[in-house]
Amino acid sequence: MHIARAACALDRAGWPRLIGDIGGTNARFGWLEKPGAPLSETCVMDCAELQGIAKGLRHYLAKHVLPTPESAVLAVASPVSGDSVAITNLAWRFSIEELRVDLGLQRLMELGDFTTLARAIPHHEAAFLFHSFDRFESIVGDGLPSWALSNHDVGRVTSRWARDQLPAFERLAKLQLIAALQMCLRGSPCIYQGDELGLPDAELAFEDLQDHYGISMWPEFKGRVACQTPMPWHSDASDIGFGSGQQWLWLPLSESHRKLAVDRQLNDPKSTLNFYRALLAWDKQIPVLQTGSMRLCTEHKSCLVFFRESENQTLLCVFNLSGKFQRWSAGELGLLKADISRAKPLDSLLSGLALKADRIGLSAWGLIVIGYIS
């Protein structure tokens, strides 16, 4: 999925596209016919049986009776620097340009796995989330998922989704939307330590790294440790409350996190930490969010809409995933007029709702409305 999103993000020219993910054991291939088209003709092949990258790509095209594509995007399990590629844990070495000419492609792009992930990560638009949730629900049935926005292997959600280019108030609104969305999904929310403080990735020097990926791929990829630095508990303490201040730490303290320490946020009623605390308490008061089913409404480019339903309760959840005020009619959201006109907005932590007749309006970055449907 990451390579497919990265392939779509590169540019609008050169279709159809062959995409591939080449690891030390398996190679995965797929086909993108045009921008926005679903990934098709997918397959997994054993690298040991392919006898090289060129033969593997030709075998894939022949097996699925596909023409030579205009371009190809391949993610490889190794750093990519210059024209030469040597795949880690696999004896495949090749020239990008020679492979392009050999296959008759107009364009061939090789991306290291972490570069691919980085290109795909910003894609949290409403349509992407809709298809992700829709596909998951179709597979898992009544299984109970766990939803995590971050973990120890990816950049923090504050750095990935609420970027520095946004004004501070928009970054905060976006983080609050993301947190509220996580709580409203069917399943269990998993909050990675520090996300409740709104911590960004730490800035580390090469000498600070303890991650072999970052050490070997610096500076193209700086490793996974930027999200693993010590938790800031006390803003005025020399060790920010982590350790004794005299012990060697696996990773250094991040001075940029000092102003976001727990003690400082506890005393600020508008802090990210206090928002999370209130959000969790609010979530526990609504039974349907604990045990109800989830039903997606129509896909929309700027908002995500779904119902949470149980025998005794039904909620309508609408999230504005854009940076501007949006107003939608019932039909645009895949709703009946009665779904809006009979809605009874719940008291919630977020505002920005304009509810009128058969229309819903929401402020920028997801001020969320959750309403009972009687």
N, C-alpha and C positions, 0 to 999 in steps of 0.2 A: 504493500500500500504506500509506503514512504517513497519508493522509487517512482511509482505512478504519479504521485502528487508533485514530486520534484520535476519529473519530465514535463508535466503540464505547465509548471511555473517558469520554465526556461525562456520561451518566447512563443510567438504565434505562428512561426513559419516551419516548414518541413514536416508535412504529414503525408501518409501515415507514419507512425513511429513504432519501432521495435524497442521494447524496454527489457532490461535484464538485471538480475541481481546475482553476482558471481561470488560464491563463498569458497571456502577451502574444501567443502564436501559436495555441496549441491549447487546447481545453477537453476535459477527460476527465470522464465521468460513470459512475456505477455505482449499484447498488441493494442495500440491506441490508434483508432481509425481517424479521429479528428478531435479538435478541442472540445472538451466536455463529454466525449463519448466514454462509456464504461470500458474498463479493462477487459479484454477478451482473449481467447486462444491461449489461456494460461497453462503452463505445465512446469513440472520439476524434473530435472535430469541429473543423473549421477556424473559429476565431473570426471571421475576416473574412466568413464566409458566414452567421453566426448573427444579425447585426443586433441585438445587444444581449443582455443576460443573461436577461431574461424570455422572449424569443422562443426563445433557445437551450434553456432548461429545458423549455418547452412542446414544442419539437421533439423533444427526447429522450424525453419521456413518451409522445408520440404514436407515435414510431418504434418503441418497444418495447411499446406497448399496455399502459401502466402507469397505475394510478389516481393521483389526487393523493395524495402521501404525507402522513403526519402531520407530518413535520419534514424539514428539509434542513440539511446541513452543507456549506459551501463553503469551500475554501481558495483564496485569491486572491493573486496576485503583487503585493502592495502592503501597506503597513501598514494596520491597521484600528483606527480610533480614533473612538468615537462611532457615529453612525448613517450617516455618509456614507462611501462607498467609491469611490476612483478607482484603477483598475487601471493599474499601471505598463506602459508600452509598448503601451497599448491604450486607445482613446477610449471606454471604458465607465465611466460614473459613475452611481451609483444610491443610493437610500436603502434601507437594510436593512428598515426597517419597511414602507415602501411596497411593496417587492418581496414581502414576506411576505403582505401583504393581497392584492396583485394575484394571487398564485398560490394563495391559499386555504390557506396552511399554518398549522398551530397554532404552529409554532416554526421560525425560520430563524436559524442561527448562521453568521456569517462569521468566518473565522480567517485571519490572515496566514500565509503559507507557513511562516515560521520558528516561529510559535506552534504550527502543526499538527505540525511535526517535533518540537518540544519535548514536546507531549502524547503523541506516539507512542513516543518514545525509551525511556521506562521499561518498555515492554512486552517483556520478555525472559523471559516465563514459558516453561515447558517446552512447552506446547502451541503457542505462537507459533514457537518455534525448530523444533519438529518439523515444522510445516507449511512453514516457510521452507526447511528442508533437503530435505524431501520434494519440494516443487515444483521446487527447483533441480535435484535429481538426475534428475527426470523430463524436464527440458528439456535439460540439458547432455550427457547420455549419458556417454561416456567422456572428455569434456573435463575438463581439470584446473583447478579453481577456485583463486582466491587469497582468503583470508579476512582481513579487517581489522576490528578492533573500533573503531578511531578513525582519523581523518585530520584534515587541517588545516581542514576545513569544519564539523566537529561538536565538541561538548563532549567533554572527555576521559572515558574510560570510568570512571575513578575517581569523577568527579562525577556521571555519569549512572547508573551501576549500583551503586556502593558508596557510598551517600549518607551524609551526616554524621549522619543520625538513627540509624544503626546504631552499636552499640558498636565500639570500635577493633578488637577481636579478630574480630568478625564481618565488618567491612569487609575485613580482611586475608584471611580465609577465602574471602570471596566473590570477591575479586580473584584469588586463587590458583585457584579453581574456573574462572573465566572464562579464565585463561591456559591451564590444562590442557585445557579444552574446545577452545580454538583449536588447540592442538598435536595433538589427537587426531582432528580432522576430516580428511577426505580433501582433499588439496590443499596449497597453500603458505600458511603463516601470514605475515602482514605486520604487523610490530609498529611502531606509530607512536612516534616518538621521545618519550621521557618516560613512556610507559606502563610500561616495564620498571622505572621508579622509583616508580610509583604516584602520579605527579604529578596533583593536582587542577587544575581550571581556575583561572587566575590572576584575582585581583580587580583590575580596571582602572577608572580614572576616565574620564569622558567625554573629557577632554583627551588621554588616552593613545591613543584609538582611531585606527586607520589603515584601518579597514574601512568602506566607504561604506554597507553595509547597517546596521551598528551605529550609525553617525552619523545616518542618516536615520530609524531606527526606535527610537532610545533614548527611554525606558528599557525599553519592552516587550521589545525584543530588543537585546542588548548587543553584537552582532556575533560574528564567528568568531575573533577574535584572542586570546581567553582561553586557547586551546590552542596558541598560536603564540609564546609568550614564550621568551626565551633559556633554553637548557639549563643546569641547575645542575651544574657540575663540581666546584668547590671551595667548601666551605661557609664557609671563613674569608676567602676573597678578596673584595675590595670589589665586583668584577664577577662573582662566583661562577664565575670561570674562563672567562667568555665575553667575548672582546674584551680590550682593553688597560686598561679602566677609565677611559679618557680619550676614547673615541670615542662619538659620538652613536649610539644604538641605535634601530632602527626601532620596537621595542616595549621598554618598560622591564623591568628585572629584577623578578622576583616574590620579595619577601622571604619569603613563605610557603613557597617552594620550597627555601630555603637548608638547612633541616634534612633535606631529602631528597636532597641533593647526592650525586653519585657517590662521592666520596672517603669520605663518612661511611657510605654503605651498603656499600661494599666491605669495611669493617671490622666489619660486623654480620652474623654468619652467618644471622640470621633475617630479614634485610631482603628487600624485594620484589625488588631487583636480583639478589641471590644466589639467590633462588628461581627467577627467570627463567633465570639462567645454568645452574643445575642441571637445570631442566626441559628446556632445549634440549639439553643433553648427554644426558639420559635419553631424549629423543625419538629422537635419532640412533642409539641402540643397539637400536632395535626396528624391524626391516626392514618389517614390515607397515604401520607408521604412515607409511612413506615411499611405498610403492607399492601397498598393498592397496586393495581396493574397500570401500565403505561401505554397510551395510544397516541401515536403521532398523527398530526393533521397534515395538511398539504405542504409540500416543499415550497420554501420561499427564499429569495435571495438575501433578504436582510433580517429575517426574524425566524425564530424557532418556536413552534407552537405544539403543545401536546396536552392530553388529558391524563390525570391520575384518577383512577376510579376504584371504588370498593362498593360493597352492598349498601353502605350507609352514607357515602360521601363521594362527591365528584368535584374535582378541581380543574380549572382551565389555567394553563401556565403559558405565558407569552413573554418572550425575551427579544429585545431589540439588540441585534448584534451589529449595529452600525454606529458611526460617529455622529449621527444627526437625528433630530426628531423625526419620527415616522408615524404615519397614520394609515391604517388599513381598514378596508371594508370587511365584513364577515366573509364574503365570497373569496376574497383574496387570500384569506387564511384557511380556507377549507372549512368554514364554520357556517352554521345556520344563523339567521338574524336573531333567533330566539336565544342562541348560545350567549350572545352579548347582551341583549336587552334584558334577559332574566338573570344575568350574572350579579352576584353580590360580592364586591371586593372585600377580601380579608384585610384585617390590620396586618401590615408587614413592615419590614425595616426599610423598604425602598419606596420612593415616591416617583412622580413624573407621569402618572396615569391620567389620560383624558378619555373618559368613557361616555359615549353619546350615541343614542339610538343603536344603529348597527355598525358602529365604527369604534376602533380602539386606536388611541394615540399613545406613544411612549417616548420619553426623553432619550437623548443619546446614550449609548452604551448601557443599555439594558436595564434601565430601571424596569423592574419586573412587576407584572400584575399577576396575582393569583386570585381567582374568584370562585366562589361556589356556583354551581349550576343547579338551580332548583328544579 
